[in-house]
Amino acid sequence: MPVVVVGVSHRTAPVEIRERLAFPEAAIPAALEQLRRRQLADEAVIVSTCNRVEVYAATEREPAVVVPALRQFLLETRAFADPLEDELYAQGEPQSLEHLFRVVSGLDSMVLGETEILGQVKKAYELARQCQATGRHLNKAFQRAFQVAKHIRTETQIQRGSVSVASVAVDLAERIFETLARCRVLVIGAGDTGEKAAKALRSRGARELLVTNRSGERAVALAAELEGRAVPFADWPAEFASIDIIVSSTAAPGYVIDRAQLESWLPTRQGQPLLLVDIAVPPRH
């Protein structure tokens, strides 16, 4: 039974399109059930991260028939009515399996060798397995892909250096500022990516760490863990003038800080350097 993959990634589509096509985790079980009920796939796994949205399907149907149907399913399910051309890609075997192996090994990531994608794909596969959406073919494909990823990370130096978008942002900060010991940092968003960025900045000597999040409890918890200070989400703009580094990592549908805001706020800084990093995160709910 051949395996096909249909999706978009950071290589083919801008973040605005990826965000619109992303599946909230709570919506994936129903989508998997629709794939089987509509006979678009005998087995299926949906991978949805900030950098890619992909549907892996095992089916007896001819790829020439099932690929257009899967493309249409993805667009309809996410209520995406705008035309797409090269943004959406589709592959059948063996390219689909090669693609899966490259993804889980970090070879197709924005940051070569990053480790987060392996955990994300494992989570997507486990969710599909719990929904009884996988079978012999996808079980074998994904389990083999995980073994290959482990082998690559063990036998090569692909993980050397920066292995996540968050760590790359911290490396960039260290290149811009002579030292982080004099830097005041604001992290907007206290999810997994924001937490990683906050911990990395703190571990490399950031003088003061501020955390803000729409859920105040989460901001307070992360700030307490890192000996920082939580800022109510509505109040963080008041801190802008004295901040050196801002890392924004939220599931908001648009930019938390847009160009118009920056243009109105920058004069208050009186020429003080500012590093602003925006890391897109797909919605969870």
N, C-alpha and C positions, 0 to 999 in steps of 0.2 A: 504494500500500500504506500504510494508515494507521499512525501511530505512537501508542502508548499508553504511559503511565507509571504505575507503581504503587509506592508507597513510604511512608516516614515521614520526618519532619524535626523539627527543634527547635521548629517551630511547632505540631506536632500531637501529639508524644509526648515524655515525659520521657526523660532520659538512660538510665534503667534499661532501658527498652524498646528504645531505639536500640542500646544495647550488645549486647543479646541477639539483635537482628536483623542486626547488622553482619557482613559477610563478611570473614574474613581474606583477604588478597590471594592466598594460595596456594590458597584454595578457589574462587576466582572462575572459573578456566578450566573446572573440572568443572561448576559451576553453569550456565555458558553452554552447555556441551555438553548438559546435561540439558534446558534450555529448548528446544533444537532437536530433540533426540531424541524428546521428548514432544510435539513439534509445537505447543508453546505460543508459539513465535516463529520467524519465518524469519530475523530478525536481532535481536541483543540487545546491550545494554551495561548493566553493573551498576556503579552508583556507590555506594561505601560509604565514608563519612567519619564523623567524630565527630558531625556535626550532621545527617546524612541517610543513608538507605539507599534507593536507588531502582533499579527495573528499567525500562529503556526497551526496548520491543519493537516491531518492525515485523512486522505479520502481516496476512494476507488474511482472517483470521477476524473475525467481527463482534465489536465491543467488548463487547457484552452477554454474549458467551460467553467471550472471552479474559480479561477483567478478573477475574472470580471465580476463574478457573483460575490466573492469575498471583498473586493474593492467596494462594491456597492453596499454591502452589508456594513462595512466600517464607516462609510460616509453617512448612511441612513441612521445607524445606531447612535452616532455622535451628533446627529442633526446638522451635518456639514453640507451646505447647499452650494458653496462656491466651487467653481471648476478647478480641478487639479490635473496636472500633466506629469512632469518629471518628479514631482514631490513624492508621489506614491510609487513604491517599487514592488515588484513581485518576482519570486524565484521558485523554480521547481528543483527536484533532485537532479544532480548532486549539489548544485549551488546553494540550495536552501539549507542543507546540513552544514556545508562549509561556512555559510554565513552564521549559523547558530554557534558553531565552534569558535569563530572569530569574536562574536559578541561576548560570550561567557569568559573568554580568555583575555578580554580587555584590548583586543587588537582593533576593534571597530569603535573604540570610545573616543570622546573628545580629548581625553588625556590618556595617552598610550599606557596600557598596563594597569589602569585604575582597578581597584578591587571591589568597589561598591556594586558594579553591574553583576558580578557573580552571585552575590547575595540576593539582589533584586530578581534575577531570573530564577534562582532556586525558590524564592518565595512565590513567584508567579506559577511555577510548575507545581509546587505543593498545593496551592489553592485549586488549580485545575484538577489535580489528583483527588483532593478532598471532595470536589464536585462531581467526581466520577466521569470527568471529561477526557481523561487520557486512557490509553490502552497499550497494547504490546508495542506498537510502532513508536509512539511519542515517548513512552517510558524508556525504551531502548535508546532513542535519539538523545533525549535530555540527560539521562544518566551517563551515557558515553561522553557527552559534551562536558559534563562536570568533571569526569575523570581526566579528560584531555586538558581542561583548564588547570587542574591541580598539578598535572605533570609539567605543563609549561611554566607555571609559577615556581615549581620546585627545581626544575632543571635549567632555567634561564635566569637572567637578571632583569626581566621585564618590569619587576616591581621596584627597581632601584630608583631613588629620587621621589618625585611627586606622584602619588597614585590616586588622587581624587581632585575634583574641581576645587574643593575647599582648600586643600593643601597648596594647590597652584596659586590660589588667591593670596595665601599667606606668603608664599615665595615672592610674589609680585610686590607685596607690601614691603618686604625686607629689601628689595632692590630699589624701591622708591625712597624709603626713609633710611637714614643712616643707621638708626637703631629704633626698635619698637619700644624701648624702655621709656621713651618720652611721648609715646603715642596714646591718644585717647580713642577707644574703639567703640562703635555702636553696631550691634548685631540686631537686624530686624528679622524676626522669625526664629522661633526656638524649636523647630523641627529637627530631624536628623542632620540635614546639611548645615543648618545654622549652628547646631550644637558642635559639629565637627570643626567648623570654622572658628567658633568661639574658643574651643579647647586648644586648637592649634595656635591661635594668636596669643592666648594666655601662656601657653607653654614656652613660647618664644619671647616672652618678656614684656608683653603689652602693659603699659603703666596702669591703665584703668579700663575696665570693661563694663559697658552698659548693654543691657538686653531688653528688647521690647517685643511684644507678641500680642496678637489679638486676644489670646487667652492669657490673662494676667497671671494665673497660677503657674503656668508653664514657664513664663519669663522669670518669675520669682524663684522657682526651683532651680533653674539653670544658673541664674545669677548667684544664688546662694552657694551652689556647688563650686563655682569658679571664683568665689570671693569678689563678685562684681556687684552691680546695682541694677535692679529692675526699674524700668521706666514705663509708666502707663502708655499704651499705644497712641492715645490722642495727644500725649505731651512730648513725644520724642522730637518734633521739629524745633522745640525750644532749645534743644541741645546742639543743634546743627553748627552754630558758629564756632564751637570749641572742639568739634570732633575732627580727628585726623583720618580715620579709616571707617567707612561704612560698608558692611556686608549685608545685603538684602537677599533673603532666601525665604520666599513665601509662596503660597499657592494662589495668590491673588491673580485674577484674570488679566490684569494690566500691570504697568509699572507702579511700584509704591512711590517712587520719586521720579517725576517726569521732567522734561526739559524746562518747561515753564517755571516749575518750582525752583529748580536749580538756578535759573537765571535771576530769580527774585531773591534767593537766599545768598548767593555767592558774594555779593558786595559786603555782607556782614562779616565775612572772613578776613577782609583786608589783606588779600594776597596769600593767606595761609594755604599750603598745599593740602589737597584732599584726594584720597583714593576711594572711589565708589565702585563696588563690585556687586552686580546683580546676578544671582544664580536662580534660574527658573526651576520651579518645583511643581509637578502635576498635582491637581486637587485630590484630596483623599476622601472627601465625602460628597 
